[in-house]
Amino acid sequence: MKRISLLLAAVLGLGTMAAIAQDAAAPEIADTDGNGTWSLDELVVAYPDLTAEGFASIDANADGAVDQAELAAALADGLLPAAQ
């Protein structure tokens, strides 16, 4: 039982480290309207070469905004550079 607990703690720790590393790869992007997501205008500040078509490919649920999960997926998939 103790081995399972130690193994579980190690796995959870690795997951936490991966999340921290992923967040470190993302640039600071201002959410100027404070709605918890990013618009094309907000993302273009961090990614000047981002086009409307590129934004649409990142906006997986097509709601006109990019949330944290969509941004993380875009970074992981190489749709956006890790940092600029």
C-alpha positions in Angstrom: 0.0 0.0 0.0 2.8 2.4 0.8 4.5 1.7 -2.5 1.2 2.6 -4.3 1.1 5.9 -2.4 4.7 6.7 -3.2 4.2 5.9 -6.9 1.0 8.0 -7.0 2.8 10.9 -5.4 5.6 10.6 -7.9 3.3 10.5 -10.9 1.3 13.5 -9.6 4.5 15.4 -9.0 5.6 14.8 -12.6 2.3 16.0 -13.9 2.6 19.2 -11.8 6.1 19.8 -13.1 4.9 19.4 -16.7 2.1 21.9 -16.1 4.6 24.4 -14.6 7.0 23.9 -17.6 4.1 24.4 -20.0 3.1 27.6 -18.3 6.7 28.9 -18.3 6.7 28.4 -22.1 3.7 30.6 -22.6 4.3 34.3 -22.9 2.4 36.8 -20.7 -0.7 37.7 -22.6 -2.8 40.5 -21.2 -6.5 39.9 -20.9 -7.3 43.5 -21.4 -11.1 43.1 -21.1 -10.8 40.8 -18.1 -13.2 38.1 -19.4 -10.8 35.2 -18.8 -10.2 34.5 -22.5 -8.1 36.1 -25.3 -9.4 37.7 -28.4 -7.5 38.0 -31.6 -6.5 41.6 -30.8 -5.2 40.5 -27.4 -3.2 37.6 -28.8 -1.7 39.7 -31.6 0.2 41.7 -29.0 2.1 38.6 -28.0 2.1 37.0 -31.5 2.3 39.8 -34.1 2.2 37.4 -37.0 -1.0 35.8 -35.9 -3.7 36.0 -38.6 -7.5 35.6 -38.3 -7.1 32.2 -40.0 -4.5 31.2 -37.4 -6.7 32.4 -34.6 -9.6 30.4 -36.0 -7.4 27.3 -35.9 -6.5 27.9 -32.3 -10.2 28.6 -31.3 -11.2 25.0 -31.1 -14.8 25.5 -30.0 -15.2 28.5 -32.5 -16.6 30.8 -29.8 -14.5 33.7 -30.9 -12.2 33.5 -27.9 -9.2 31.5 -26.9 -9.2 30.0 -23.4 -6.2 28.6 -21.4 -6.8 25.1 -22.6 -6.9 26.2 -26.3 -3.8 28.3 -25.8 -2.0 25.3 -24.2 -3.1 23.0 -27.0 -1.9 25.5 -29.6 1.5 25.8 -28.0 1.8 22.0 -27.7 0.7 21.5 -31.3 3.2 24.1 -32.5 0.5 26.4 -33.8 2.2 29.2 -31.8 5.8 29.6 -30.9 6.6 28.9 -27.2 7.7 32.4 -26.4 8.5 35.7 -28.2 
